[in-house]
Amino acid sequence: MVRGTWGSWGRLMKMTQRGDASDARAIIARTVKTAAWAAIFFGWCSCGGSAPEAKSSPQPPAETSATSPAAAPTSGGSSLPSSDLSDNTGVAFRADFSSPELGQPWNVFGAQSGNRQIKGGPDGLWVKIAQAEKSWDAVGARTAKVKVDGDFDLRGRFRDFSARGNGSAKLIVVDAATTKGEAAYVERIQIDGKNLFKFGGDAGGSLENWGFAPTDVDRGDLRLVRQGSTLHAYTRPDERSSWTEFAPPQPAPKTMPRVVKFGVKLSSETNLSAQVRWIDLTMNGQVIRTE
């Protein structure tokens, strides 16, 4: 192609000298067209330049694990530790369930009847209901002289959960100013033949279900976290495993108080029974203790 181009230029010079203008114009047109294709060819071939760069497709962001959120600042300016429940350091509050009778800072509720029991000991805190008197009959314990302000990280380790019919074992936070309603909770629940981990709370007097995951375990760790204006629910089999955020993060309801108390709760179906044993419970955050 290049030799043809230079030959055309030679003929053009001769025609121009003879005065053949029309033929000269035709050769010029063909020559310009040929030269243009030659430039394109040599621009793309490996010997005359590099191939045009392919535009890279946008790559999806790297996946991030939802099993363990970054430490969040507390209202006091420190960070929430991410220590395991088995650690003896880095927690603002750790429950002592070694005594048969729960004393300070606990307030036991629902245990006035003989068919509902809360009893501590070296094996942890047993919570039991036998022959429940009403639907979702409840018994439990929540802090009375201990509360947390702002961000928090509440964790509980349970064993031996079982229920005849419907029943649930909850890790809860409640309004520090009143004992009514559960501001937020994470639970192991058996309901209508289904076994689940469940995340929910109270939004202006209306109980809401924020997410759940199937399970058949009778033991494990539950975790409820508030980071800024968002709530998170996690579970894991034991301290050797990573945390799994089993439900989508939930914006904290506008009615949820900044200062909360916390504890555990067991519920059962009418005329049936349920039980759970809590062997550890910790709270991290801006803990406030009162006398």
Buried (B, 14 or more C-beta within 10 A) or exposed (E): EEEEBEEBEEBBEEBBEEEBEEEBEEBBEEBEEBBEEBEEEEEEEEEEEEEEEEEEEEEEEEEEEBEBBEBBBBBEEBEBBBBBBEEEEEBBBBBEBEEEEBEEBBBBBBBEBEBBBBBBEEEBBBBBBBBBEEEEBBBBBBBBEBBBBBBBBBBBBBBBBEBBBBBBBBBBBBBBEEEEBBBBBBBBBBBEEEBBBBBBBBBEEEEEEBBBBEBEEBBBBBBBBBBEEBBBBBBBEEEEEEBBBBBEBBEBBEBBBBBBBBBBBBBBBEBBBBBBBBBBBBBBBBBBEEE
